Amino acid sequence: MHGGGYQDLGFARLDVDREARTGDPEVVYGAGKTVPQALALVAALRAAHPDRPALVTRAAPELLAALREAYPDQLTADDEARCAAAGPLPASVGTVCVVAAGTSDGPVAAEAALTARVAGAAVTRVTDVGVAGIHRLLAARDALDAADCLVVVAGMDGALPSAVGGLTGVPLVAVPTSVGYGASFGGVAALLTMLNSCAPGVVVVNIDNGFGAGLFAARVARRTGRPA
């Protein structure tokens, strides 16, 4: 049933008007949903927005398997990110560079990268450039400066966004991760470090929120209007 800008599927009211309001369609958050529920939502999104892929985040392995079976020729999936997009990817406008402090931050960085690509930006990756070996970051400066927006992902002390923000004036969104030993408090230490960054131009999303960072960065990149 349609009405009021949403589609009533019985178990969910799908916001089919979101793309018209914000430029991006609703996304399926896979955690807590059954496989049939998630597949029904993806099918409804594909019908409502045939020119945009339907993104599923935080998808369990069984959901990823079901999506691969349902969309064998139209699925972009990333097991590390626990995300999949059903439907053709849009043309790229602008570039997002996703920077990760360590390989342990990979799942969150991968979620940000796939989200940004699905949202219409080209994506580059810089991995394992944490501040414990700052020379690795310095060697990647050209990649940082070439982007229209940066997503900087780090756990433990969360210092990487401040270091990056001191090297470049590219807009930057920081993502704290829950990676670290006990005193990191599940990412709270990194979150507080990023919120207290002395580098100007750093904004922060919630712990492990690669999706939110990727969408923000893509919107910034798309505003540049430059084909990737």
PLY file of the C-alpha trace (Angstrom):
ply
format ascii 1.0
element vertex 228
property float x
property float y
property float z
element edge 227
property int vertex1
property int vertex2
end_header
0.00 0.00 0.00
1.32 3.44 -0.95
0.49 6.73 0.67
2.12 9.68 2.39
5.47 9.05 0.70
5.94 5.55 2.06
5.09 1.98 1.11
3.48 -0.19 3.78
4.91 -3.72 3.58
3.13 -4.89 6.71
6.30 -5.36 8.75
7.84 -2.04 7.67
6.90 1.32 6.19
9.45 1.90 3.47
10.30 5.57 2.89
10.06 5.71 -0.91
10.11 9.53 -0.85
13.55 9.86 0.74
15.47 10.20 -2.52
13.25 13.10 -3.59
13.84 14.83 -0.25
17.55 14.14 0.29
19.04 12.86 -2.96
19.59 9.33 -1.60
17.07 6.50 -1.21
16.43 4.64 2.03
18.96 1.99 3.01
18.21 -1.45 4.46
19.87 -1.98 7.85
20.24 -5.76 7.81
20.88 -6.41 11.49
17.80 -7.70 13.27
15.86 -8.39 10.08
14.99 -11.83 8.74
16.24 -12.75 5.28
12.69 -12.63 3.78
12.12 -9.18 5.29
15.40 -7.82 3.91
14.77 -9.30 0.46
11.28 -7.78 0.38
12.68 -4.37 1.27
15.37 -4.62 -1.41
12.79 -5.62 -4.02
10.57 -2.68 -3.07
13.50 -0.26 -3.23
14.53 -1.54 -6.65
10.96 -1.06 -7.89
10.70 2.44 -6.41
14.17 3.58 -7.58
15.13 1.52 -10.67
18.01 3.88 -11.47
19.63 3.56 -8.03
21.05 0.48 -6.29
19.44 -0.75 -3.08
22.05 -0.81 -0.33
21.98 -3.30 2.54
24.30 -2.71 5.51
25.25 -4.93 8.46
24.18 -8.01 6.53
24.81 -11.43 8.09
26.47 -14.08 5.90
23.15 -15.82 5.24
21.63 -12.56 4.00
24.59 -11.88 1.73
24.22 -15.39 0.32
20.50 -14.85 -0.30
21.18 -11.54 -2.05
23.78 -13.16 -4.29
21.22 -15.78 -5.27
18.44 -13.24 -5.86
20.59 -10.77 -7.83
23.34 -12.88 -9.44
24.18 -10.34 -12.14
23.37 -7.08 -10.37
24.95 -7.37 -6.93
28.00 -5.54 -5.61
28.86 -7.23 -2.32
31.68 -6.86 0.18
31.96 -9.56 2.84
34.39 -7.50 4.92
32.02 -4.53 4.93
28.99 -6.80 5.51
27.25 -4.75 2.82
25.72 -5.34 -0.60
24.13 -3.19 -3.27
21.54 -4.62 -5.65
21.34 -2.81 -8.97
23.72 -0.95 -11.28
26.07 1.51 -9.62
25.64 5.18 -10.60
28.14 7.21 -12.56
30.78 8.73 -10.29
30.94 12.42 -9.45
33.78 13.53 -7.20
36.15 11.33 -5.24
36.11 10.08 -1.66
39.32 8.75 -0.14
38.84 6.33 2.76
41.87 6.26 5.06
42.27 3.53 7.69
44.72 3.54 10.57
45.14 -0.24 10.61
43.91 -3.41 8.99
41.76 -4.06 12.07
39.72 -1.01 11.09
39.06 -2.65 7.71
35.38 -3.60 8.14
34.34 -0.06 9.06
36.50 1.44 6.31
35.04 -1.01 3.79
31.50 -0.07 4.83
32.32 3.59 4.28
33.91 2.89 0.90
31.02 0.83 -0.49
28.46 3.32 0.82
30.25 6.23 -0.85
30.44 4.36 -4.15
26.76 3.39 -4.04
25.93 7.03 -3.28
27.62 8.15 -6.48
31.23 9.04 -5.65
34.40 7.43 -6.90
36.40 5.86 -4.07
40.09 5.45 -3.35
41.56 3.66 -0.33
44.62 4.28 1.84
45.17 1.51 4.38
47.42 0.95 7.40
48.78 4.46 7.90
48.30 4.82 11.66
50.27 7.39 13.61
52.57 4.77 15.16
54.34 4.89 11.79
53.63 8.45 10.66
55.97 8.15 7.67
53.39 5.86 6.03
50.82 8.65 6.15
53.25 11.23 4.81
53.91 8.98 1.82
50.19 9.06 0.98
49.75 12.85 0.88
49.09 12.97 -2.86
46.15 10.56 -2.48
44.73 12.70 0.33
44.99 15.94 -1.62
43.43 14.40 -4.75
40.15 13.64 -2.97
37.10 15.87 -2.62
36.33 14.46 0.83
38.18 12.19 3.25
36.87 9.50 5.58
39.46 8.75 8.26
38.89 5.59 10.28
40.80 4.78 13.47
40.47 2.98 16.77
42.76 2.76 19.82
43.92 6.35 20.50
42.01 7.74 17.51
44.77 10.21 16.65
44.87 9.70 12.88
42.16 12.27 11.90
44.05 15.04 13.71
47.23 14.12 11.88
45.46 14.03 8.52
43.62 17.27 9.28
46.97 18.94 9.91
48.31 17.87 6.52
45.46 18.82 4.19
42.49 21.13 3.89
40.28 18.52 2.24
36.94 18.16 4.11
37.30 15.30 6.58
34.87 13.08 8.47
36.38 10.96 11.23
35.11 7.53 12.23
36.10 6.08 15.62
36.14 2.29 15.74
35.73 -0.13 18.62
39.20 -1.56 17.94
41.60 -1.43 20.88
42.48 -2.77 24.31
40.41 -2.31 27.46
41.08 1.36 28.10
39.73 2.21 24.66
36.27 1.48 26.14
34.89 0.03 22.93
35.76 3.07 20.85
34.80 5.77 23.36
38.45 6.82 23.77
38.84 7.26 20.00
35.52 9.10 19.81
36.55 11.60 22.49
39.96 12.12 20.88
38.33 12.91 17.55
35.78 15.24 19.13
38.65 17.05 20.81
40.76 17.27 17.65
42.93 20.37 17.46
42.92 20.17 13.65
40.24 22.42 12.11
37.70 21.02 9.66
37.25 17.61 11.30
33.71 16.35 11.84
32.95 13.08 13.64
30.36 10.33 13.31
29.47 7.68 15.87
31.56 4.63 16.75
31.86 2.14 13.85
29.48 4.21 11.69
31.15 3.70 8.34
27.80 4.04 6.60
27.12 7.52 7.97
30.62 8.69 7.10
30.49 7.25 3.60
27.17 8.90 2.79
28.30 12.26 4.18
31.52 12.11 2.17
29.71 11.17 -1.04
27.36 14.11 -0.67
30.31 16.44 -0.25
32.05 14.90 -3.27
28.94 15.09 -5.43
28.64 18.81 -4.69
31.96 19.38 -6.44
30.22 18.49 -9.70
33.40 16.98 -11.14
33.07 13.68 -13.01
35.50 11.18 -11.49
0 1
1 2
2 3
3 4
4 5
5 6
6 7
7 8
8 9
9 10
10 11
11 12
12 13
13 14
14 15
15 16
16 17
17 18
18 19
19 20
20 21
21 22
22 23
23 24
24 25
25 26
26 27
27 28
28 29
29 30
30 31
31 32
32 33
33 34
34 35
35 36
36 37
37 38
38 39
39 40
40 41
41 42
42 43
43 44
44 45
45 46
46 47
47 48
48 49
49 50
50 51
51 52
52 53
53 54
54 55
55 56
56 57
57 58
58 59
59 60
60 61
61 62
62 63
63 64
64 65
65 66
66 67
67 68
68 69
69 70
70 71
71 72
72 73
73 74
74 75
75 76
76 77
77 78
78 79
79 80
80 81
81 82
82 83
83 84
84 85
85 86
86 87
87 88
88 89
89 90
90 91
91 92
92 93
93 94
94 95
95 96
96 97
97 98
98 99
99 100
100 101
101 102
102 103
103 104
104 105
105 106
106 107
107 108
108 109
109 110
110 111
111 112
112 113
113 114
114 115
115 116
116 117
117 118
118 119
119 120
120 121
121 122
122 123
123 124
124 125
125 126
126 127
127 128
128 129
129 130
130 131
131 132
132 133
133 134
134 135
135 136
136 137
137 138
138 139
139 140
140 141
141 142
142 143
143 144
144 145
145 146
146 147
147 148
148 149
149 150
150 151
151 152
152 153
153 154
154 155
155 156
156 157
157 158
158 159
159 160
160 161
161 162
162 163
163 164
164 165
165 166
166 167
167 168
168 169
169 170
170 171
171 172
172 173
173 174
174 175
175 176
176 177
177 178
178 179
179 180
180 181
181 182
182 183
183 184
184 185
185 186
186 187
187 188
188 189
189 190
190 191
191 192
192 193
193 194
194 195
195 196
196 197
197 198
198 199
199 200
200 201
201 202
202 203
203 204
204 205
205 206
206 207
207 208
208 209
209 210
210 211
211 212
212 213
213 214
214 215
215 216
216 217
217 218
218 219
219 220
220 221
221 222
222 223
223 224
224 225
225 226
226 227
